[in-house]
């Protein structure tokens, strides 16, 4: 799947079946369903990609201490751009990996 195709899926009101869970989380986040996205991030705590998603979600929530904890667990530096930039970066990264 390409980034453009995923972005088109965002306009759907129902989450498409068969999305990899990390991309489903970002779809949920784009639909202002933080809890559903967070539930997915918690599914595989200790897995770098899930911890990275977890960091983004807590940053979006405004909990910088918790976000920094998850960035550290994911072994990445805290993201310095906007939340939209981080979301797009994560989508592109997960599309490449999954």
C-alpha positions as CSV (number, residue, x, y, z in Angstrom):
1,X,0.0,0.0,0.0
2,X,1.2,3.5,-0.8
3,X,0.9,6.6,1.3
4,X,-1.6,8.1,-1.1
5,X,-3.8,5.1,-0.8
6,X,-3.7,5.1,3.0
7,X,-4.6,8.8,3.0
8,X,-7.6,8.0,0.9
9,X,-8.7,5.4,3.4
10,X,-8.8,8.1,6.1
11,X,-11.9,9.5,4.4
12,X,-13.7,6.2,5.1
13,X,-16.0,6.3,8.1
14,X,-15.3,2.6,8.9
15,X,-11.8,1.3,9.5
16,X,-10.9,-0.9,6.5
17,X,-10.5,-4.6,7.3
18,X,-7.0,-6.1,7.0
19,X,-5.0,-3.1,7.9
20,X,-1.9,-4.0,9.9
21,X,-2.6,-3.1,13.5
22,X,-0.1,-0.2,13.7
23,X,-1.7,1.4,10.6
24,X,-5.2,0.7,12.1
25,X,-4.1,2.7,15.2
26,X,-3.0,5.6,13.0
27,X,-6.3,5.4,11.1
28,X,-8.2,5.5,14.5
29,X,-6.1,8.4,15.6
30,X,-6.9,10.3,12.4
31,X,-10.6,9.7,13.4
32,X,-10.1,11.2,16.8
33,X,-10.3,7.8,18.5
34,X,-7.3,8.1,20.7
35,X,-8.5,5.3,23.1
36,X,-8.7,2.8,20.3
37,X,-5.3,3.8,19.0
38,X,-3.8,3.6,22.5
39,X,-5.3,0.1,23.0
40,X,-3.5,-1.0,19.9
41,X,-0.2,0.5,21.1
42,X,-0.6,-1.4,24.4
43,X,-1.0,-4.8,22.6
44,X,2.7,-5.3,22.2
45,X,4.4,-3.1,24.7
46,X,8.2,-3.8,24.6
47,X,8.1,-4.0,20.8
48,X,9.9,-1.1,19.3
49,X,7.3,-0.1,16.7
50,X,4.4,-0.3,19.2
51,X,6.4,1.7,21.8
52,X,7.1,4.3,19.1
53,X,3.4,4.6,18.4
54,X,2.8,4.8,22.2
55,X,5.2,7.7,22.4
56,X,3.4,9.6,19.7
57,X,0.0,9.1,21.2
58,X,1.1,10.4,24.7
59,X,2.7,13.3,23.0
60,X,-0.6,14.1,21.3
61,X,-2.4,13.7,24.6
62,X,-0.1,16.4,26.0
63,X,1.7,14.1,28.5
64,X,5.3,14.9,27.6
65,X,6.7,12.9,30.5
66,X,5.0,9.7,29.4
67,X,5.8,10.4,25.8
68,X,9.5,10.7,26.6
69,X,9.3,7.5,28.5
70,X,8.0,5.7,25.4
71,X,10.4,7.4,23.1
72,X,13.2,6.1,25.3
73,X,11.7,2.6,25.4
74,X,11.5,2.7,21.6
75,X,15.1,3.8,21.4
76,X,14.4,6.9,19.4
77,X,14.8,10.6,20.1
78,X,11.7,12.5,20.8
79,X,10.2,13.9,17.7
80,X,10.8,17.6,17.3
81,X,8.3,18.4,14.5
82,X,4.5,18.9,14.6
83,X,2.1,16.2,15.5
84,X,0.9,16.1,11.9
85,X,4.5,15.6,10.7
86,X,5.0,12.9,13.2
87,X,1.8,11.1,12.2
88,X,2.8,11.3,8.5
89,X,6.3,10.0,9.3
90,X,4.8,7.1,11.2
91,X,2.4,6.2,8.5
92,X,5.2,6.2,5.9
93,X,7.5,4.1,8.2
94,X,4.8,1.5,9.0
95,X,3.8,1.3,5.4
96,X,7.4,0.4,4.5
97,X,7.6,-2.2,7.3
98,X,4.2,-3.8,7.1
